[in-house]
Amino acid sequence: MSNTKLKVILTVLLLIFAIVPVLIVGTVGTFAIAGYEGHVKTNTLETVAKSKSVALDQLFNHYTSNVNMLANSLAFIEEVIAGGEGTTDYLASVANANPDFIDVIVFNENGTILGSATNTNVGGTFEHFGESISPVSNVLTWGNYGNRQAFYITKDVFKEPTKLADPLGYVCAIISVEPDSGIASALSGSFLDNGRLIAFDTTGNVINLNGDLALSTADANVAGKLSEMMKNTSLVNTTTLKQQLDSGKLNGYTYVCGIIPNVTTWRWAGIVDSGASGSFGLTANLICWGVALVGAALASLIAWVIVTGFTGNMADMLRTMDAIAEEENGYDIRFKIKNRKSELGRIKDAFNDMLDEVIMSEERHRTIAELSDNMLFEWDFHKEHMYVSANTLAKFDVDTTNSTLSNGKFLDALMSSEDAEKYKKDISQLLRDKNGYSAEYQLKAKSGAVIWVSLRAVCITDRLGEPLRVIGVMTDIDNEKKMELQLSER
């Protein structure tokens, strides 16, 4: 690769990694600053509203738990049915323990009130019995309690296992939503420029819409938005509903909304005045892009300086590596080192040390092979190359150029057909087991004599268990073997 081509490639890469992020940051910054104040308000609104809604969730859970506890007191319910004494006191104690409870009553499946904490309309009909009885109602007007605004929570007890044959009816708590109620207290407080938490039901009754903790009826615009919120049944407390209607505005407010657990007729919403959110100005835009362009220019200059200083050494290294790989005596070539303290200098020094070690290792291997009486061979599976020591070539007529372990042109070419077959089986077993083996064969030497040799071989594998090399050692045991045969004959 030419120095010019390398420089161009590195320059382009550095510019991509340097300039592109700057441009991305500048573009993102433009849009981020444009809506910064609005996003901050929305995120803060979401966090604060969710935090404040926890009190509302706990309050509804408290109301429901009290009603369920009373409904599960079957002995008491039976006493109410029988008109026993003390039932009114017990209901009154439950109501007194919960300041928000206007009354606690028990009525049967026909709507007849059997017991009341305030003794109101006992024997009469439950005021809103004509409407469908739900576990948690919308806000209703209660004439029996001075036209107060409240909702009820009921628990049916006629379906519970009981010794009574007839249904029992309902336990009901009538709960105030007035400014001094627990719900109003849970919704109290403002944040983010008069932002507040509101609660509303399916009929458009809203508590704290005007920031006064009072109950009000939403106008047509607000009611439409609230109705859309109520339709979203996938909401949970930790999910924010961002309405697409009117660009996410609720009558001039940005809002987030959530469900009260186990209450299908109520929602909470955090609302804040959206008119105060500022927009991104021309000055901020120019500053953002000015910084981005300056950053891009600096990045380009630094990239050019780095590339110019780096490519010279890199091109020299590439030329040296090509020479090592292509020239016949490439292992004698070394990297030229100008500055040993630099990173490239240390890399070149390490490469030179590695080349020296390779040459020393090959010399050591060759010397050991020449000094030993043993005859060595090695098959490299990756390079498909056969190495045979000089003393092996001196004794046997082996063609290393075309030889493999078992192609009939290596040792098996010097054996009888019986020994050649045994040798091939031994090699196949070695490659399957990837282990070592030892055997004795008769080979035909260059002199024409057939001599006995002992062959030991091992298979070296990679980390995946695939063969890398087979290294073998042959020893001339002809004299020993013949003496053994003579002794055996005697």
C-alpha angles and dihedrals in degrees: 000000000000122000091240093052092047091049092050093049094048092045092052092047093049092047091050092051093042107037102033094059089048091052091046091050090049093050094045090045091055093058095035094055090045092066100021098120093043093049092048090052093047094049093045090047091053093049096045095042093051090048093050092044089064089073090052091049092050092048094054089045089052092051093048093046092054093050092046091049091054092045091053091057094092094169090057092046090053089052090051090051090050091048093240122179119260095033092110091052092051093050089046091053090054091048093046090052088058111050091194092060108098089184141346114214141171120213132174130238090276092056095252111147109235099176138008135187089221097034087240116160094341106178090021129099124280104261097235097031092118089067121073111278110237130179090246119019133204119256109291137184113244114205092182089062100046097280091295120168114241144132130224137229117206137188120196115224101178092086095053119104107265141156089238114096096210127066115267103211131219141326110215135187118196107210128198123232096187122130092267094052128108091250091055089048091052089052095046125114133055134238139177101026098327095327113158146176119253134187123207140174134218094272095058099260108148129193117208096003091140096037094254097103088239128131114253137170113245118240120240095271095048093040091055092054092046090050090055090051091051091054092060102090094170093075122115129179093267095048123088120217110212107188117217091206113104090359092294094307125139105202090317096328134108109223148179124206140199144175125255105232115260092359113107097176099058137060135180125218135185113217132186134176107268096192094082094063109111128219131230113274131217093247093056090047093052092046091051094051092040090057090046093052094046089049091050092050092049091047091052092050094047090047092054093048092049094046094047092051094043104043095062093061092037093052090050090051092049092051091050092048091049090051092050091050098043109032120084095234094033095140089071091062118096136190115258110235121205100168117023092186095062123087093248090047091054090047091052091047090051091050091051091050090050092051091049090050092050092052092046090049092051092047090049091050092048093048093050090049092050094047095047125083087215117097115229135202134173131191118204110204095195097049093030087225129147120210118194125181120245094247089056091053089047093056103034135040099238124161103213093181095068100021127115129170094270113009095108093254100089127058094327088065088065095049137082114259091257094052091041090056091048090048093052091050090050092051092047090050090049092054092046096048094035088216137110129277140184129208143155125237140171114240131187110239126210088258089063094249120127110229136183119246133183113222125198120180138174132195119225116204137191124242090277092055095252116140116259103170142356113213120192139183124202123197125194105237096161096120094045092046093050092048088050091051092048091051090048091052092050 
